[in-house]
């Protein structure tokens, strides 16, 4: 699982993510965003300057995923996890990567849909399963905006599960069992297809 933090954060809060998620068959690759932002990092600039940054990060993560595949990892075994800004990057990568992935997990996130994004969806891309969680009380990213983005993904034919929670802009302990169940279902399904 490739783990992408939110804006102004770093990989540090995710150092014990494996212990919190409790999925021993999963390996984790924690990444820091390239741009310094306050006491942490950012994946791209502020709107309206996010386009080039998103494209640049997409390219870098494509390179990383190609390297992982060259080392023997199959794309269908790679999961993308993103919190907030990291969710946008995870979604963008999954929408544009030409192969199906193990899954996409977005927490308190949002989307940046490039013009004609639906035209680039391959049948393999549409096979990737997605799960998003978002809080009604999120005061950073509005619930309705994220729900609107999820609905666009569903309308495009993607397999998306959306979990609404009573939370703010964070990752709550109550989300771990939800994510664990979902990931284990996807791992079991992938292994049964071999």
Residue pairs with C-beta under 8 A, 6 or more apart in sequence:
1 26
1 27
1 28
1 29
1 78
1 79
1 80
1 81
1 105
2 29
2 31
2 61
2 64
2 65
2 78
2 79
2 80
2 81
2 90
3 11
3 14
3 17
3 28
3 29
3 30
3 31
3 81
3 82
3 86
4 31
4 33
4 43
4 80
4 81
4 82
4 83
4 85
4 86
4 87
4 89
4 90
5 11
5 13
5 14
5 31
5 32
5 33
5 40
5 41
5 83
5 84
5 85
5 86
6 83
6 84
6 85
6 86
6 87
6 108
7 33
7 37
7 40
7 41
7 42
7 43
7 84
7 85
8 37
8 38
8 39
8 40
8 41
8 42
9 40
9 41
9 83
10 32
10 33
10 40
10 41
11 30
11 31
11 32
14 28
14 30
15 30
17 28
17 30
18 26
18 28
20 173
20 176
21 176
21 179
21 180
21 183
22 176
22 180
23 180
23 183
23 184
23 187
25 187
26 79
26 183
26 187
29 64
32 41
33 40
33 41
33 42
33 43
33 57
33 85
33 86
34 41
34 43
34 57
34 60
35 41
35 42
35 43
35 44
35 45
35 53
36 42
42 85
43 53
43 54
43 57
43 85
43 86
43 88
43 89
44 50
44 52
44 53
44 54
44 56
44 57
44 85
44 89
45 52
45 53
50 112
51 112
51 114
54 88
54 89
54 92
54 112
57 89
57 92
58 89
58 92
58 93
58 96
61 89
61 93
62 93
62 96
62 97
65 75
65 78
65 93
65 97
68 78
69 75
75 97
75 99
75 100
75 101
75 102
76 99
76 100
76 101
76 102
76 190
77 102
77 190
78 101
78 102
79 101
79 102
79 103
79 104
79 105
79 183
79 186
80 90
80 93
80 94
80 101
80 103
80 104
80 105
81 90
81 105
81 107
82 88
82 89
82 90
82 91
82 104
82 105
82 106
82 107
82 109
83 107
83 108
83 109
83 171
84 107
84 108
84 109
84 110
84 140
84 141
84 169
85 109
86 109
87 106
87 107
87 108
87 109
87 110
87 132
88 109
88 110
88 111
88 112
90 104
90 105
90 106
90 109
91 104
91 106
91 109
91 111
91 130
91 149
91 153
92 111
92 112
92 114
94 101
94 104
94 125
94 128
94 130
95 117
95 120
95 121
95 125
96 120
96 125
97 125
98 122
98 124
98 125
99 124
99 125
100 124
100 125
100 126
100 127
100 128
101 128
102 128
102 129
102 186
102 187
102 190
103 128
103 129
103 130
103 131
103 182
103 183
103 186
104 128
104 129
104 130
104 131
105 130
105 131
105 132
105 179
105 182
105 183
106 130
106 131
106 132
106 133
107 132
107 133
107 134
107 171
107 175
108 133
108 134
108 135
108 138
108 140
108 141
108 146
108 167
108 169
108 170
108 171
109 132
109 134
109 141
109 146
110 141
110 145
110 146
110 149
111 146
111 149
111 152
111 153
113 149
113 152
118 156
121 156
121 157
121 158
126 156
126 157
126 158
126 159
127 159
128 158
128 159
129 159
129 160
129 161
129 186
130 153
130 158
130 159
130 160
130 161
131 160
131 161
131 162
131 163
131 178
131 179
131 182
132 146
132 150
132 160
132 161
132 162
132 163
133 162
133 163
133 164
133 165
133 175
133 178
133 179
134 141
134 143
134 146
134 147
134 162
134 163
134 164
134 165
135 143
135 164
135 165
135 166
135 167
135 168
135 169
135 170
136 143
136 164
136 165
136 166
136 167
137 166
137 167
137 168
138 146
138 167
138 168
138 169
139 168
139 169
140 168
140 169
141 169
143 164
147 162
147 164
150 160
150 162
153 160
154 160
161 182
163 175
163 178
165 172
165 174
165 175
